[in-house]
Amino acid sequence: MYDLSSTLIAGILFASMALAIELGHRVGRRYQRSSDEPSKSHIITIQGSLIGILALLLGFTFSLSLQRFDSRSEAVVSEANAIGTAYLRAQLLPESVRAPTLKALASYLSLRVRAGSLSLDHAYQRQAMLDQATQQQALLWNYALQAAEEVPNPVTSGLFLQALNEMIDAYGTRDATLNRHVPEIVLNLLYTTFLMAGVILGYSSGVAGHRASFATYIMVGLIVLLVFLIIDLDRPRRGLIQVSHKSLTDLESAMARPRQVTPFQEFMPGSAAPR
């Protein structure tokens, strides 16, 4: 389902619902004469219960997709903070490894910024970029080990090793959040319930001897829009709603400027200035 366009899914959903209502209406017209008032009341009760189940599923799925979106946003900020901390602490390293380490960190950040704009359906390009990021991590780790051998001081190389480890952890966390989606079985259950509700809506109108009202289709349209929003939130790099990477791009701009005594907050997006 992830390979399909969100707009296409919404269109299919609306068309399926319209067909389900029409099918239910035709079946209801067949049983119109044999349906008495108690049976009609029973159908209305079932209709209300099914719509209630649909509302519950919609609320649950929307909450789940919104949590996934928030997790991705937090992961981007956390990675920017981790890279910024590593960059600051790299300036404490011995001169022999300081310059290549800062250069490698800048290259690594550039990779992570570009990775944020690459759609997840570009599997080969994404994997190549992940491999490059892993290579840069290995290079940075070698520089850190070299610095620790030259100056085994916890205030310099030790702090940088800690920051580098947190940066690698943040990379793994961010990559993992991109692969977390609403389980497809939940979306399939939502789709099935949606169709069943359409059939019942059409059936009740057929038994009552009239077509589904315009208000019914307005309700269907609103439900389809909500499902579209759920699917869009669940697609971090394909949908209309995108995770902001401003913290990473701001950090890249700050690191590109000539090095000087820079406020700590400039390299720590979203964090408070030190006291």
ABEGO torsion letter per residue (X at the ends): XAABBAAAAAAAAAAAAAAAAAAAAAAAAAAAAABBAAAAAAAAAAAAAAAAAAAAAAAAAAAAAAAAAAAAAAAAAAAAAAAAAAAAAAAABBAAAAAAAAAAAAAAAAAAAAAAABBAABAAAAAAAAAAAAAAAAAAAAAAAAAAAABBBAABAAAAAAAAAAAAAAAAAAAAAAABBBBAAAAAAAAAAAAAAAAAAAAAAAAAGBBBBAAAAAAAAAAAAAAAAAAAAABAAABABBBBAAAAAAAAAAAABBBBBBBAAAABBGBBBBX
